[in-house]
Amino acid sequence: MSVSVVIPCYRSARTLPTLVSRIVSTLRQANVRHEILLVVDGSPDDTWETAARLARGIEAVRALHLSRNYGQHNALVAGIREAAHDVVVTLDDDLQHPPEQIPHLLAALEGDRLDLVYGVSHEEEHGFLRSLASRSVKAGMAGALGIRAAQDISAFRAFRTRLRDGFEGLSGPHASIDVALSWATAKVGSVRVHMDQRAHGRSNYTARTLIRHAVNMLVGYSTAPLRAASYLGFLAGVVGLLLGAGVLWRFATGDTTVAGFTTIASMVALFSSAQLIAIGVLGEYVGRIHGSGMGRPTYVVRDRVGPSHVTDPCPDGPVIPVQAGASSGPGEP
């Protein structure tokens, strides 16, 4: 088994040297042929300079510089399409996913039982609100998108590189790796792994961004919102019929008192709300169709550093040592 490790990088100049050094050490000890792809997602600090220096100094490292910030999943798509080995491993750049746990994911892929394995933490990695938002997103993915084992989804994953053929035509600015992988296989599993705390700074993912990501996935990869709008319209119609039946009953029984302003205003607000929600949902879909028609790219690579294809079959070949914590600039404050 040979491995391509894909790391989306953003504001990680301080952690990349240590992360790369630990990955190289772990995979060499496991006698695994490997490459490391550092995809710098338009980071405003000196992350690209650090990644490029690592790519020039370590034979198994390649660095890609995207022309702007496209988002974590778009950066992953860029790295996965560049992968040269049998298995792709993805992990974050903040040292929360210990590279020493990679062999556990690879062991789960031995044989043909599984094509995709997620590393699931023994304990919650984040605070209450962030964890609640994350669980809600996963529940939505399981229900609306029909993704198996959605509750185990994490950014620490290993899968067979051939699965990328299932999303070869993926395009546009709203990419989701986990949804795309669900198109290619149903052989999904998970393993319990140890997770560390973030080494520097704080996560760019908040409850708000997770909710936005959930909306992108629901509208971009599912028709569930359209069905929900239909159900809402049906429910509003039922309420209207009941109210109409009530008015006719009162008329038939001789109670012809004109309804008050509050009742009329409530009915108008109810039906107007249903109509506006349905129009809004339709507008989201039309907007995405329009965006696709404009040809917005998933990513654009500005620069590459490192070999175009890593062919060294010997994981114990020469390497320039990386000083832990080294950086080519001041990095994050």
C-alpha positions as CSV (number, residue, x, y, z in Angstrom):
1,M,0.0,0.0,0.0
2,S,1.3,3.4,-1.0
3,V,-0.1,6.6,0.5
4,S,-0.7,10.2,-0.6
5,V,-1.2,12.5,2.4
6,V,-3.2,15.6,1.4
7,I,-3.2,18.6,3.8
8,P,-5.2,21.8,3.1
9,C,-3.2,24.6,4.6
10,Y,-4.4,27.9,5.9
11,R,-2.5,30.1,8.4
12,S,-0.4,27.1,9.4
13,A,3.2,28.4,8.8
14,R,4.0,27.5,12.5
15,T,2.7,24.0,12.4
16,L,3.6,22.6,9.0
17,P,7.3,21.8,9.7
18,T,6.4,19.8,12.7
19,L,3.5,18.1,11.0
20,V,5.5,17.1,7.9
21,S,8.4,15.8,10.0
22,R,6.0,13.6,12.1
23,I,4.2,12.3,9.0
24,V,7.5,11.4,7.3
25,S,8.8,9.7,10.5
26,T,5.6,7.7,11.0
27,L,5.2,6.4,7.4
28,R,8.9,5.5,7.2
29,Q,8.7,3.5,10.4
30,A,5.6,1.8,9.0
31,N,7.6,1.1,5.8
32,V,5.0,2.8,3.6
33,R,5.8,4.4,0.3
34,H,4.4,7.9,0.5
35,E,4.1,11.5,-0.7
36,I,2.8,14.6,1.1
37,L,0.8,17.2,-0.8
38,L,0.5,20.6,0.9
39,V,-2.3,22.6,-0.6
40,V,-2.1,26.2,0.5
41,D,-5.6,27.7,0.2
42,G,-4.7,31.3,-0.5
43,S,-3.4,31.8,3.1
44,P,-2.7,35.5,3.8
45,D,0.4,34.7,6.0
46,D,3.7,33.1,5.0
47,T,2.2,29.5,4.8
48,W,3.1,29.3,1.1
49,E,6.7,30.2,1.7
50,T,7.0,27.6,4.5
51,A,5.3,24.9,2.3
52,A,7.5,25.7,-0.7
53,R,10.6,25.4,1.5
54,L,9.5,22.0,2.7
55,A,8.8,20.9,-0.8
56,R,12.3,21.9,-1.9
57,G,14.0,20.3,1.1
58,I,12.1,17.0,1.3
59,E,11.9,14.7,-1.7
60,A,8.4,13.3,-0.9
61,V,6.7,16.7,-0.4
62,R,4.9,18.6,-3.1
63,A,3.3,22.0,-2.5
64,L,0.4,23.6,-4.4
65,H,-0.5,27.3,-4.1
66,L,-4.2,28.1,-4.9
67,S,-4.7,31.6,-6.4
68,R,-7.2,32.6,-3.7
69,N,-9.1,31.1,-0.7
70,Y,-11.5,28.6,-2.1
71,G,-12.4,26.7,1.1
72,Q,-11.1,23.5,2.7
73,H,-13.1,21.0,0.6
74,N,-12.1,22.7,-2.7
75,A,-8.5,22.6,-1.6
76,L,-8.9,18.9,-0.8
77,V,-10.3,18.3,-4.3
78,A,-7.2,20.0,-5.8
79,G,-4.9,17.7,-3.7
80,I,-6.8,14.5,-4.3
81,R,-6.6,15.1,-8.1
82,E,-2.9,15.4,-7.8
83,A,-2.4,12.2,-5.7
84,A,-0.1,9.6,-7.2
85,H,-0.5,6.7,-4.8
86,D,-3.0,3.9,-4.0
87,V,-4.5,5.5,-0.9
88,V,-5.3,9.1,0.0
89,V,-5.1,10.2,3.6
90,T,-6.5,13.7,4.5
91,L,-5.9,15.5,7.8
92,D,-5.9,19.0,9.2
93,D,-2.9,21.3,9.4
94,D,-3.3,22.3,13.0
95,L,-1.8,19.0,14.6
96,Q,-5.2,18.0,16.0
97,H,-5.0,14.8,13.9
98,P,-1.8,13.1,15.1
99,P,0.1,11.6,12.1
100,E,1.0,8.7,14.4
101,Q,-2.6,7.5,14.1
102,I,-2.4,7.2,10.2
103,P,-1.4,3.5,10.4
104,H,-4.6,2.7,12.2
105,L,-6.6,4.1,9.3
106,L,-4.5,2.2,6.8
107,A,-4.9,-1.1,8.7
108,A,-8.6,-0.7,8.4
109,L,-8.3,-0.5,4.6
110,E,-6.4,-3.8,4.4
111,G,-8.4,-6.3,2.3
112,D,-11.5,-5.4,0.3
113,R,-14.0,-4.9,3.0
114,L,-13.7,-1.1,3.2
115,D,-12.9,1.7,0.7
116,L,-13.2,4.6,3.0
117,V,-12.3,4.9,6.7
118,Y,-12.9,7.9,9.0
119,G,-10.8,8.5,12.2
120,V,-13.3,9.3,15.0
121,S,-12.1,10.9,18.2
122,H,-12.7,9.1,21.5
123,E,-13.8,12.4,23.0
124,E,-15.4,15.6,21.7
125,E,-12.8,17.9,20.2
126,H,-14.7,21.1,20.5
127,G,-17.0,23.1,22.7
128,F,-20.7,22.5,23.1
129,L,-22.0,24.9,20.4
130,R,-19.5,23.8,17.8
131,S,-20.1,20.1,18.6
132,L,-23.9,20.6,18.5
133,A,-23.6,22.3,15.1
134,S,-21.3,19.5,13.8
135,R,-23.7,16.8,15.0
136,S,-26.6,18.7,13.3
137,V,-24.7,18.9,10.0
138,K,-24.0,15.1,10.2
139,A,-27.6,14.4,11.0
140,G,-28.7,16.4,7.9
141,M,-26.2,14.6,5.7
142,A,-27.5,11.2,6.9
143,G,-31.2,12.2,6.4
144,A,-31.3,14.5,3.4
145,L,-28.3,13.2,1.5
146,G,-28.5,9.5,2.4
147,I,-24.9,9.2,3.5
148,R,-24.1,6.1,5.4
149,A,-22.2,6.4,8.7
150,A,-22.6,10.2,8.5
151,Q,-22.2,10.4,12.3
152,D,-18.6,9.3,11.9
153,I,-17.6,11.8,9.3
154,S,-14.4,13.7,10.1
155,A,-11.6,15.5,8.3
156,F,-9.2,12.7,9.3
157,R,-10.0,10.1,6.6
158,A,-8.3,7.5,4.4
159,F,-9.7,6.1,1.1
160,R,-8.7,4.4,-2.0
161,T,-7.5,6.8,-4.7
162,R,-9.7,5.2,-7.3
163,L,-12.8,6.7,-5.6
164,R,-11.9,10.0,-7.2
165,D,-13.2,8.6,-10.5
166,G,-16.6,8.9,-9.0
167,F,-16.4,12.7,-8.8
168,E,-14.3,13.4,-11.8
169,G,-16.8,15.8,-13.1
170,L,-17.2,17.7,-9.8
171,S,-17.1,21.4,-10.5
172,G,-18.2,24.8,-9.1
173,P,-17.4,26.6,-5.9
174,H,-19.4,24.5,-3.5
175,A,-17.5,21.2,-3.2
176,S,-18.0,18.6,-0.5
177,I,-15.6,15.7,-0.3
178,D,-17.7,13.6,1.9
179,V,-20.8,13.8,-0.3
180,A,-18.6,13.2,-3.4
181,L,-17.1,10.1,-1.7
182,S,-20.5,8.8,-0.9
183,W,-21.2,8.8,-4.7
184,A,-18.3,6.4,-5.2
185,T,-18.7,3.8,-2.5
186,A,-20.9,2.3,0.2
187,K,-18.0,0.5,1.9
188,V,-17.5,3.0,4.7
189,G,-16.1,2.4,8.2
190,S,-14.5,4.1,11.1
191,V,-11.8,3.6,13.7
192,R,-11.4,5.2,17.1
193,V,-8.3,7.4,17.3
194,H,-6.7,9.8,19.7
195,M,-7.0,13.5,18.8
196,D,-4.9,16.3,20.2
197,Q,-5.7,19.9,20.9
198,R,-5.0,22.6,18.3
199,A,-1.4,23.6,18.5
200,H,-1.8,27.3,17.6
201,G,-4.6,29.8,17.1
202,R,-8.2,28.7,16.8
203,S,-10.3,26.9,14.2
204,N,-11.6,28.8,11.2
205,Y,-14.8,26.7,11.5
206,T,-17.4,28.1,13.8
207,A,-21.1,27.2,14.4
208,R,-22.1,29.8,11.8
209,T,-19.7,28.5,9.1
210,L,-20.8,24.9,9.8
211,I,-24.4,25.9,9.3
212,R,-23.5,27.7,6.1
213,H,-21.7,24.5,5.0
214,A,-24.8,22.4,5.8
215,V,-27.0,24.7,3.7
216,N,-24.5,24.5,0.8
217,M,-24.6,20.7,0.9
218,L,-28.4,20.5,1.2
219,V,-29.0,22.9,-1.7
220,G,-26.0,21.8,-3.8
221,Y,-26.4,18.0,-3.4
222,S,-30.0,17.3,-2.5
223,T,-33.6,18.2,-3.5
224,A,-34.8,17.9,0.1
225,P,-35.4,21.7,0.5
226,L,-37.7,21.6,-2.6
227,R,-39.6,18.8,-1.1
228,A,-39.8,20.7,2.2
229,A,-41.2,23.7,0.4
230,S,-43.8,21.4,-1.2
231,Y,-44.8,20.0,2.2
232,L,-45.0,23.5,3.6
233,G,-47.3,24.6,0.8
234,F,-49.4,21.5,1.3
235,L,-49.6,22.2,5.1
236,A,-50.6,25.9,4.4
237,G,-53.3,24.6,2.0
238,V,-54.7,22.3,4.6
239,V,-54.8,25.1,7.1
240,G,-56.6,27.3,4.6
241,L,-59.2,24.6,3.8
242,L,-59.9,24.2,7.5
243,L,-60.3,27.9,8.0
244,G,-62.6,28.1,4.9
245,A,-64.7,25.2,6.2
246,G,-65.0,27.0,9.5
247,V,-66.3,30.1,7.8
248,L,-68.8,28.1,5.8
249,W,-70.0,26.3,8.9
250,R,-70.6,29.6,10.7
251,F,-72.4,30.9,7.7
252,A,-74.6,27.8,7.5
253,T,-75.5,28.1,11.1
254,G,-76.5,31.7,10.9
255,D,-73.4,33.2,12.5
256,T,-72.5,35.7,9.9
257,T,-70.3,37.9,12.0
258,V,-67.5,39.3,10.0
259,A,-64.1,38.0,11.2
260,G,-61.9,40.5,12.9
261,F,-58.8,42.1,11.5
262,T,-56.4,39.9,13.6
263,T,-57.8,36.7,12.0
264,I,-57.5,38.1,8.5
265,A,-54.0,39.4,9.1
266,S,-52.9,36.1,10.5
267,M,-54.2,34.2,7.5
268,V,-52.5,36.6,5.1
269,A,-49.2,36.3,7.0
270,L,-49.4,32.5,7.0
271,F,-49.9,32.1,3.3
272,S,-47.5,34.9,2.4
273,S,-44.8,33.2,4.6
274,A,-45.3,29.9,2.8
275,Q,-45.1,31.5,-0.6
276,L,-42.0,33.5,0.3
277,I,-40.2,30.4,1.7
278,A,-41.0,28.4,-1.4
279,I,-39.8,31.2,-3.6
280,G,-36.6,31.6,-1.6
281,V,-35.8,27.9,-1.9
282,L,-36.4,28.0,-5.6
283,G,-34.2,31.1,-5.8
284,E,-31.4,29.2,-4.2
285,Y,-31.5,26.5,-6.8
286,V,-31.9,28.9,-9.7
287,G,-28.9,30.9,-8.3
288,R,-26.8,27.8,-8.2
289,I,-27.8,26.9,-11.7
290,H,-26.8,30.4,-12.8
291,G,-23.5,30.1,-10.9
292,S,-22.7,26.9,-12.7
293,G,-23.5,28.5,-16.0
294,M,-21.0,31.2,-15.3
295,G,-18.3,28.6,-15.0
296,R,-16.9,29.5,-11.6
297,P,-14.0,27.2,-10.9
298,T,-13.6,24.8,-8.0
299,Y,-10.0,26.0,-7.7
300,V,-7.1,27.5,-9.6
301,V,-3.5,26.5,-9.0
302,R,-1.2,29.5,-8.9
303,D,2.1,27.7,-8.4
304,R,3.6,24.2,-7.8
305,V,6.8,23.3,-6.0
306,G,8.3,19.7,-5.8
307,P,8.4,16.7,-8.2
308,S,5.4,16.3,-10.4
309,H,5.2,12.6,-9.5
310,V,7.0,10.9,-6.6
311,T,8.4,7.6,-7.8
312,D,10.9,6.7,-5.0
313,P,9.9,3.2,-4.0
314,C,12.2,3.3,-1.0
315,P,10.6,5.0,2.1
316,D,14.1,5.0,3.8
317,G,15.8,7.2,1.2
318,P,17.6,10.4,2.0
319,V,15.8,13.3,3.4
320,I,16.8,16.8,4.5
321,P,15.9,17.0,8.3
322,V,13.2,19.5,9.2
323,Q,13.7,21.4,12.4
324,A,10.5,21.1,14.5
325,G,8.7,24.4,14.7
326,A,10.9,26.1,12.0
327,S,9.3,28.7,9.9
328,S,10.3,31.0,7.1
329,G,8.6,34.0,8.6
330,P,6.8,35.3,11.6
331,G,3.7,33.2,11.0
332,E,0.6,33.9,13.0
333,P,0.8,36.4,15.9
